Amino acid sequence: MGGLFTPLSWNDTGFILTGIMNTILISGVSIFIGTALGVMVGFARAESNKVVNFCLGSVLDVLRSVPLIIQLILFSTFMGVMGSPLPPFVAGTIVLSLYTMAFMGEVFRGGFESVQNSMIVASRSLGMTYWQTIRYVRFPIGLRSVFPAWLGVALSVIKDSALVSVIGFMELLRTSEQLISRTQQPLEILIGVGIFYFLISYPLSLYGRRVERKNAA
Amino acid sequence: MNYEFHWNVVFQKMPELLQGAFVTLHVSVLSMVLGIVIAVFLAIAKMNNKPPFNYMASTWIEIARNTPALFQIYMAYFGLGAFGIHLSPYMAVLCALVFINAGYLAETFRGGFQSIPDAQYNASKSLGMTNFQTYRYIILPQMFRRIYHPMTNQFVWAILMSSLGILVGMNELSGETQRFQSLSFRTLEFFMVTAVLYYIITKFVLLSAALISKRLFRGEI
Protein backbone atom coordinates (compact mmCIF):
# COMPACT_ATOMS: atom_id res chain seq x y z
CA MET A 1 0.00 0.00 0.00
CA GLY A 2 1.53 3.31 -1.03
CA GLY A 3 0.42 5.33 1.97
CA LEU A 4 1.15 8.90 2.91
CA PHE A 5 4.09 7.91 5.07
CA THR A 6 6.88 5.90 3.49
CA PRO A 7 9.77 4.49 5.51
CA LEU A 8 13.36 5.62 5.18
CA SER A 9 15.05 4.07 2.13
CA TRP A 10 18.36 4.18 0.30
CA ASN A 11 16.85 6.72 -2.11
CA ASP A 12 17.09 9.30 0.67
CA THR A 13 20.88 9.07 0.80
CA GLY A 14 21.34 11.84 -1.75
CA PHE A 15 18.97 14.10 0.15
CA ILE A 16 20.78 13.52 3.43
CA LEU A 17 24.17 14.03 1.76
CA THR A 18 22.98 17.39 0.42
CA GLY A 19 22.07 18.36 3.97
CA ILE A 20 25.46 17.28 5.27
CA MET A 21 27.29 19.16 2.51
CA ASN A 22 25.24 22.28 3.17
CA THR A 23 25.96 22.15 6.91
CA ILE A 24 29.69 21.78 6.21
CA LEU A 25 29.58 24.52 3.57
CA ILE A 26 27.79 27.16 5.63
CA SER A 27 29.81 26.51 8.79
CA GLY A 28 33.09 26.45 6.84
CA VAL A 29 32.39 29.71 5.04
CA SER A 30 31.12 31.42 8.19
CA ILE A 31 34.08 30.29 10.28
CA PHE A 32 36.46 31.51 7.55
CA ILE A 33 34.86 34.94 7.17
CA GLY A 34 34.20 35.26 10.89
CA THR A 35 37.83 34.47 11.72
CA ALA A 36 39.15 36.98 9.19
CA LEU A 37 36.84 39.70 10.52
CA GLY A 38 37.55 38.59 14.10
CA VAL A 39 41.31 39.03 13.65
CA MET A 40 40.75 42.56 12.36
CA VAL A 41 38.28 43.47 15.09
CA GLY A 42 40.43 41.88 17.79
CA PHE A 43 43.49 43.76 16.61
CA ALA A 44 41.55 47.02 16.38
CA ARG A 45 40.31 46.54 19.93
CA ALA A 46 43.75 45.72 21.30
CA GLU A 47 45.25 48.71 19.50
CA SER A 48 42.74 51.57 19.68
CA ASN A 49 41.86 54.08 22.36
CA LYS A 50 39.02 53.91 24.87
CA VAL A 51 36.35 55.65 22.79
CA VAL A 52 36.78 53.50 19.68
CA ASN A 53 37.02 50.46 21.89
CA PHE A 54 33.78 51.28 23.64
CA CYS A 55 31.86 51.79 20.37
CA LEU A 56 33.25 48.63 18.78
CA GLY A 57 32.71 46.71 22.01
CA SER A 58 29.04 47.65 22.28
CA VAL A 59 28.30 46.56 18.71
CA LEU A 60 29.90 43.18 19.34
CA ASP A 61 28.09 43.01 22.65
CA VAL A 62 24.70 43.32 20.93
CA LEU A 63 25.62 40.48 18.57
CA ARG A 64 26.50 38.33 21.55
CA SER A 65 23.47 39.16 23.71
CA VAL A 66 20.68 38.62 21.19
CA PRO A 67 19.83 34.99 20.39
CA LEU A 68 21.15 33.86 17.01
CA ILE A 69 17.72 32.65 15.95
CA ILE A 70 16.24 36.15 16.48
CA GLN A 71 19.13 37.71 14.53
CA LEU A 72 18.52 35.33 11.64
CA ILE A 73 14.78 36.01 11.46
CA LEU A 74 15.30 39.75 11.93
CA PHE A 75 17.92 40.04 9.22
CA SER A 76 16.10 37.98 6.62
CA THR A 77 12.77 39.80 7.19
CA PHE A 78 14.60 43.12 7.15
CA MET A 79 16.13 42.40 3.75
CA GLY A 80 12.76 41.22 2.49
CA VAL A 81 11.03 44.37 3.68
CA MET A 82 13.75 46.52 2.10
CA GLY A 83 12.77 45.03 -1.24
CA SER A 84 15.87 42.89 -1.78
CA PRO A 85 15.22 39.47 -0.26
CA LEU A 86 18.38 37.36 -0.02
CA PRO A 87 18.55 33.61 -0.64
CA PRO A 88 18.68 31.67 2.66
CA PHE A 89 22.32 30.67 2.16
CA VAL A 90 23.50 34.27 1.73
CA ALA A 91 21.40 35.67 4.60
CA GLY A 92 22.45 32.78 6.85
CA THR A 93 26.13 33.18 6.00
CA ILE A 94 26.07 36.92 6.68
CA VAL A 95 24.42 36.56 10.08
CA LEU A 96 26.47 33.53 11.11
CA SER A 97 29.72 35.22 10.04
CA LEU A 98 28.97 38.36 12.03
CA TYR A 99 27.97 36.24 15.02
CA THR A 100 31.25 34.31 14.70
CA MET A 101 33.14 37.60 14.38
CA ALA A 102 31.68 38.82 17.67
CA PHE A 103 33.09 35.83 19.55
CA MET A 104 36.34 35.55 17.56
CA GLY A 105 37.01 39.24 18.14
CA GLU A 106 37.22 38.69 21.90
CA VAL A 107 39.37 35.58 21.46
CA PHE A 108 41.91 37.36 19.24
CA ARG A 109 41.87 40.49 21.34
CA GLY A 110 42.98 38.38 24.29
CA GLY A 111 45.68 36.85 22.12
CA PHE A 112 47.05 40.18 20.94
CA GLU A 113 46.99 41.62 24.44
CA SER A 114 48.93 38.62 25.73
CA VAL A 115 51.94 39.65 23.62
CA GLN A 116 54.18 41.43 26.10
CA ASN A 117 54.84 45.07 25.50
CA SER A 118 58.56 44.56 26.05
CA MET A 119 58.62 42.27 22.99
CA ILE A 120 57.08 44.99 20.85
CA VAL A 121 59.49 47.57 22.22
CA ALA A 122 62.41 45.20 21.60
CA SER A 123 61.43 44.56 18.00
CA ARG A 124 60.96 48.27 17.35
CA SER A 125 64.39 49.02 18.81
CA LEU A 126 65.87 46.38 16.50
CA GLY A 127 64.79 48.65 13.66
CA MET A 128 61.59 46.89 12.63
CA THR A 129 58.86 49.11 11.26
CA TYR A 130 55.38 49.19 12.78
CA TRP A 131 54.06 46.82 10.11
CA GLN A 132 57.01 44.46 10.45
CA THR A 133 56.35 44.26 14.19
CA ILE A 134 52.78 43.27 13.46
CA ARG A 135 53.73 40.82 10.74
CA TYR A 136 56.62 39.05 12.47
CA VAL A 137 55.98 39.48 16.19
CA ARG A 138 52.44 40.36 17.23
CA PHE A 139 50.48 38.20 14.78
CA PRO A 140 52.49 34.96 15.08
CA ILE A 141 52.73 35.07 18.88
CA GLY A 142 49.26 36.41 19.48
CA LEU A 143 47.51 34.03 17.11
CA ARG A 144 49.34 30.87 18.16
CA SER A 145 48.39 31.14 21.82
CA VAL A 146 44.65 31.35 21.15
CA PHE A 147 44.32 28.27 18.96
CA PRO A 148 42.37 26.17 21.53
CA ALA A 149 39.95 29.04 22.17
CA TRP A 150 39.57 29.55 18.42
CA LEU A 151 38.76 25.88 17.97
CA GLY A 152 36.16 26.09 20.74
CA VAL A 153 34.37 28.96 19.01
CA ALA A 154 34.62 27.22 15.62
CA LEU A 155 33.00 24.08 17.06
CA SER A 156 30.17 26.08 18.58
CA VAL A 157 29.60 27.72 15.17
CA ILE A 158 29.28 24.28 13.54
CA LYS A 159 26.65 23.42 16.13
CA ASP A 160 24.89 26.79 15.85
CA SER A 161 24.74 26.46 12.06
CA ALA A 162 21.79 24.13 12.71
CA LEU A 163 19.75 27.26 13.46
CA VAL A 164 20.04 28.53 9.90
CA SER A 165 17.27 26.04 9.14
CA VAL A 166 14.73 28.56 10.49
CA ILE A 167 15.17 30.85 7.49
CA GLY A 168 14.79 27.92 5.10
CA PHE A 169 18.36 26.81 4.38
CA MET A 170 18.45 23.08 3.69
CA GLU A 171 21.14 22.05 6.13
CA LEU A 172 21.31 18.71 7.89
CA LEU A 173 18.76 19.32 10.62
CA ARG A 174 16.17 20.69 8.20
CA THR A 175 16.56 17.79 5.79
CA SER A 176 16.14 15.42 8.72
CA GLU A 177 13.07 17.35 9.85
CA GLN A 178 11.52 16.89 6.41
CA LEU A 179 12.40 13.21 6.40
CA ILE A 180 10.79 12.86 9.81
CA SER A 181 7.54 14.41 8.63
CA ARG A 182 7.48 11.96 5.72
CA THR A 183 8.65 8.78 7.43
CA GLN A 184 7.33 9.37 10.96
CA GLN A 185 10.51 7.78 12.33
CA PRO A 186 11.85 10.64 14.46
CA LEU A 187 14.13 8.63 16.74
CA GLU A 188 16.22 6.83 14.09
CA ILE A 189 16.75 9.94 11.99
CA LEU A 190 17.52 12.23 14.92
CA ILE A 191 20.04 9.77 16.38
CA GLY A 192 21.74 9.64 12.98
CA VAL A 193 21.94 13.42 12.91
CA GLY A 194 23.29 13.51 16.45
CA ILE A 195 25.99 10.99 15.58
CA PHE A 196 27.06 13.10 12.60
CA TYR A 197 27.53 16.25 14.72
CA PHE A 198 29.24 14.24 17.44
CA LEU A 199 31.70 12.66 14.98
CA ILE A 200 32.76 16.10 13.74
CA SER A 201 32.82 17.85 17.08
CA TYR A 202 34.24 15.26 19.48
CA PRO A 203 37.62 14.49 17.82
CA LEU A 204 38.25 18.19 17.29
CA SER A 205 37.42 19.04 20.90
CA LEU A 206 39.78 16.27 22.07
CA TYR A 207 42.50 17.71 19.86
CA GLY A 208 41.83 21.20 21.25
CA ARG A 209 42.14 19.95 24.81
CA ARG A 210 45.43 18.22 23.98
CA VAL A 211 46.90 21.38 22.49
CA GLU A 212 45.71 23.33 25.51
CA ARG A 213 47.45 20.92 27.87
CA LYS A 214 50.62 21.07 25.81
CA ASN A 215 50.54 24.88 25.83
CA ALA A 216 50.03 24.94 29.60
CA ALA A 217 52.89 22.54 30.26
CA MET B 1 12.49 52.01 1.09
CA ASN B 2 8.75 52.34 1.47
CA TYR B 3 8.05 50.41 4.61
CA GLU B 4 5.87 51.95 7.27
CA PHE B 5 6.57 50.90 10.81
CA HIS B 6 3.54 50.19 12.96
CA TRP B 7 4.76 50.11 16.52
CA ASN B 8 1.30 50.37 18.06
CA VAL B 9 0.50 46.74 17.32
CA VAL B 10 3.60 45.72 19.23
CA PHE B 11 3.02 47.96 22.23
CA GLN B 12 -0.53 46.67 22.58
CA LYS B 13 0.91 43.20 22.99
CA MET B 14 3.64 44.35 25.41
CA PRO B 15 2.07 42.72 28.51
CA GLU B 16 1.98 39.36 26.73
CA LEU B 17 5.57 39.78 25.56
CA LEU B 18 6.69 40.57 29.10
CA GLN B 19 4.81 37.50 30.26
CA GLY B 20 6.81 35.58 27.68
CA ALA B 21 10.03 37.15 28.97
CA PHE B 22 9.07 35.94 32.43
CA VAL B 23 8.67 32.38 31.10
CA THR B 24 12.10 32.72 29.45
CA LEU B 25 13.70 33.69 32.77
CA HIS B 26 11.71 31.04 34.56
CA VAL B 27 12.84 28.18 32.33
CA SER B 28 16.46 29.33 32.34
CA VAL B 29 16.64 29.71 36.12
CA LEU B 30 15.07 26.29 36.60
CA SER B 31 17.40 24.73 34.04
CA MET B 32 20.39 26.23 35.88
CA VAL B 33 19.29 25.02 39.31
CA LEU B 34 18.60 21.47 38.13
CA GLY B 35 21.69 21.58 35.90
CA ILE B 36 23.93 22.53 38.83
CA VAL B 37 22.59 19.71 41.01
CA ILE B 38 23.13 17.11 38.27
CA ALA B 39 26.50 18.61 37.33
CA VAL B 40 27.79 18.12 40.88
CA PHE B 41 26.97 14.41 40.67
CA LEU B 42 28.46 14.12 37.18
CA ALA B 43 31.67 15.85 38.24
CA ILE B 44 32.01 13.64 41.33
CA ALA B 45 31.28 10.50 39.28
CA LYS B 46 33.86 11.46 36.70
CA MET B 47 36.56 12.26 39.25
CA ASN B 48 35.95 9.11 41.31
CA ASN B 49 37.00 6.71 38.54
CA LYS B 50 34.55 3.98 39.58
CA PRO B 51 33.84 2.02 36.37
CA PRO B 52 30.16 2.14 35.50
CA PHE B 53 29.53 5.66 36.81
CA ASN B 54 32.50 7.50 35.35
CA TYR B 55 31.70 6.18 31.86
CA MET B 56 28.08 7.23 32.22
CA ALA B 57 29.14 10.70 33.35
CA SER B 58 31.65 11.02 30.49
CA THR B 59 29.05 9.95 27.94
CA TRP B 60 26.55 12.51 29.25
CA ILE B 61 29.14 15.30 29.28
CA GLU B 62 30.50 14.58 25.80
CA ILE B 63 27.07 14.24 24.17
CA ALA B 64 25.90 17.48 25.78
CA ARG B 65 29.00 19.36 24.68
CA ASN B 66 29.31 17.99 21.15
CA THR B 67 25.80 18.15 19.68
CA PRO B 68 23.70 21.23 18.80
CA ALA B 69 21.19 22.53 21.32
CA LEU B 70 18.51 22.43 18.65
CA PHE B 71 19.19 18.72 18.23
CA GLN B 72 18.69 18.16 21.97
CA ILE B 73 15.38 20.01 21.89
CA TYR B 74 14.15 18.02 18.88
CA MET B 75 15.27 14.86 20.60
CA ALA B 76 13.27 15.73 23.72
CA TYR B 77 10.22 16.89 21.77
CA PHE B 78 10.03 14.45 18.82
CA GLY B 79 12.53 11.72 19.66
CA LEU B 80 11.16 10.71 23.05
CA GLY B 81 7.78 10.18 21.42
CA ALA B 82 9.14 6.86 20.14
CA PHE B 83 9.26 5.66 23.75
CA GLY B 84 5.75 6.86 24.36
CA ILE B 85 6.96 9.89 26.32
CA HIS B 86 5.21 13.02 25.08
CA LEU B 87 6.58 16.18 26.67
CA SER B 88 4.95 19.59 26.51
CA PRO B 89 7.03 22.25 24.71
CA TYR B 90 8.00 23.76 28.07
CA MET B 91 9.17 20.42 29.46
CA ALA B 92 11.02 19.55 26.25
CA VAL B 93 13.00 22.81 26.29
CA LEU B 94 13.60 22.50 30.03
CA CYS B 95 14.88 18.92 29.71
CA ALA B 96 17.19 19.84 26.84
CA LEU B 97 18.59 22.88 28.67
CA VAL B 98 19.09 20.89 31.89
CA PHE B 99 20.88 18.18 29.93
CA ILE B 100 23.26 20.64 28.27
CA ASN B 101 23.81 22.83 31.35
CA ALA B 102 24.66 19.77 33.42
CA GLY B 103 27.20 18.65 30.81
CA TYR B 104 28.97 22.00 30.57
CA LEU B 105 28.83 22.79 34.28
CA ALA B 106 30.21 19.36 35.23
CA GLU B 107 33.38 20.20 33.29
CA THR B 108 33.47 23.66 34.90
CA PHE B 109 33.17 22.16 38.38
CA ARG B 110 35.81 19.53 37.66
CA GLY B 111 38.19 22.18 36.37
CA GLY B 112 37.51 24.39 39.40
CA PHE B 113 38.09 21.53 41.81
CA GLN B 114 41.30 20.40 40.15
CA SER B 115 42.67 23.94 40.06
CA ILE B 116 43.10 23.81 43.85
CA PRO B 117 46.45 22.21 44.69
CA ASP B 118 46.55 19.05 46.80
CA ALA B 119 49.00 20.78 49.12
CA GLN B 120 46.18 22.92 50.54
CA TYR B 121 44.17 19.85 51.39
CA ASN B 122 47.14 18.26 53.13
CA ALA B 123 48.01 21.49 54.92
CA SER B 124 44.53 21.93 56.37
CA LYS B 125 44.51 18.28 57.43
CA SER B 126 47.80 18.69 59.22
CA LEU B 127 46.38 21.74 61.00
CA GLY B 128 43.85 19.36 62.50
CA MET B 129 40.82 20.28 60.41
CA THR B 130 38.24 17.61 59.77
CA ASN B 131 37.30 16.60 56.25
CA PHE B 132 34.13 18.71 56.45
CA GLN B 133 36.01 21.76 57.74
CA THR B 134 38.60 21.42 55.00
CA TYR B 135 35.96 21.54 52.31
CA ARG B 136 33.82 24.14 54.05
CA TYR B 137 36.57 26.67 54.80
CA ILE B 138 39.41 25.93 52.38
CA ILE B 139 38.42 24.12 49.19
CA LEU B 140 34.84 25.14 48.37
CA PRO B 141 35.17 28.92 48.87
CA GLN B 142 38.15 29.07 46.49
CA MET B 143 36.46 26.76 44.06
CA PHE B 144 33.30 28.86 44.08
CA ARG B 145 35.24 31.99 43.23
CA ARG B 146 36.79 30.26 40.21
CA ILE B 147 33.56 28.84 38.85
CA TYR B 148 31.41 31.91 39.49
CA HIS B 149 32.18 33.62 36.21
CA PRO B 150 31.76 30.52 33.97
CA MET B 151 28.47 29.87 35.75
CA THR B 152 27.18 33.34 34.92
CA ASN B 153 28.12 32.78 31.30
CA GLN B 154 26.29 29.49 31.30
CA PHE B 155 23.20 31.21 32.68
CA VAL B 156 23.26 33.82 29.92
CA TRP B 157 23.76 31.03 27.40
CA ALA B 158 20.67 29.25 28.81
CA ILE B 159 18.58 32.42 28.44
CA LEU B 160 19.68 32.84 24.82
CA MET B 161 19.16 29.19 23.96
CA SER B 162 15.69 29.06 25.48
CA SER B 163 14.74 31.13 22.41
CA LEU B 164 14.80 27.84 20.50
CA GLY B 165 11.43 27.22 22.12
CA ILE B 166 10.11 29.13 19.10
CA LEU B 167 10.57 25.96 17.04
CA VAL B 168 8.45 23.74 19.26
CA GLY B 169 5.76 26.31 19.95
CA MET B 170 6.71 27.14 23.52
CA ASN B 171 5.17 30.24 25.13
CA GLU B 172 8.43 31.98 26.06
CA LEU B 173 9.52 35.34 24.65
CA SER B 174 10.42 34.14 21.14
CA GLY B 175 7.45 31.81 20.90
CA GLU B 176 5.03 34.57 21.91
CA THR B 177 6.65 36.92 19.40
CA GLN B 178 6.23 34.33 16.68
CA ARG B 179 2.58 33.87 17.59
CA PHE B 180 1.78 37.60 17.54
CA GLN B 181 3.69 38.34 14.37
CA SER B 182 1.76 35.61 12.59
CA LEU B 183 -1.48 37.26 13.72
CA SER B 184 -0.53 40.79 12.73
CA PHE B 185 2.14 40.33 9.99
CA ARG B 186 4.31 43.00 11.66
CA THR B 187 7.24 40.58 11.72
CA LEU B 188 10.00 43.16 11.68
CA GLU B 189 8.60 45.30 14.51
CA PHE B 190 7.86 42.35 16.75
CA PHE B 191 11.28 40.78 16.36
CA MET B 192 13.05 44.10 16.83
CA VAL B 193 11.30 44.62 20.15
CA THR B 194 12.09 41.04 21.14
CA ALA B 195 15.76 41.52 20.30
CA VAL B 196 15.83 44.60 22.54
CA LEU B 197 14.10 42.69 25.34
CA TYR B 198 16.68 39.90 25.11
CA TYR B 199 19.48 42.46 25.23
CA ILE B 200 17.97 44.06 28.33
CA ILE B 201 17.51 40.69 30.05
CA THR B 202 21.08 39.53 29.44
CA LYS B 203 22.52 42.91 30.46
CA PHE B 204 20.42 42.86 33.61
CA VAL B 205 21.62 39.38 34.50
CA LEU B 206 25.28 40.22 33.85
CA LEU B 207 25.03 43.46 35.83
CA SER B 208 23.44 41.76 38.83
CA ALA B 209 26.03 39.00 38.67
CA ALA B 210 28.80 41.61 38.71
CA LEU B 211 27.24 43.41 41.70
CA ILE B 212 26.77 40.15 43.60
CA SER B 213 30.35 39.09 42.93
CA LYS B 214 31.58 42.43 44.21
CA ARG B 215 29.76 41.84 47.48
CA LEU B 216 30.63 38.16 47.76
CA PHE B 217 34.31 38.45 46.97
CA ARG B 218 34.90 41.76 48.74
CA GLY B 219 38.47 42.30 49.79
CA GLU B 220 39.65 39.15 48.04
CA ILE B 221 41.83 38.94 45.00
Interface residues (C-beta under 8 A of the other chain):
Chain A: V62 S65 V66 P67 L68 I69 I70 Q71 I73 L74 T77 F78 V81 M82 G83 L155 K159 D160 A162 L163 S165 V166 L173 E177 I180 P186 L187 L190 I191 V193 G194 Y197 F198 S201 Y202 S205
Chain B: M1 N2 Y3 E62 I63 R65 N66 T67 P68 A69 L70 F71 Y74 M75 F78 G79 G81 A82 F83 V156 L160 M161 S163 L164 I166 L167 S174 T187 L188 F191 M192 T194 A195 Y198 Y199 T202 K203
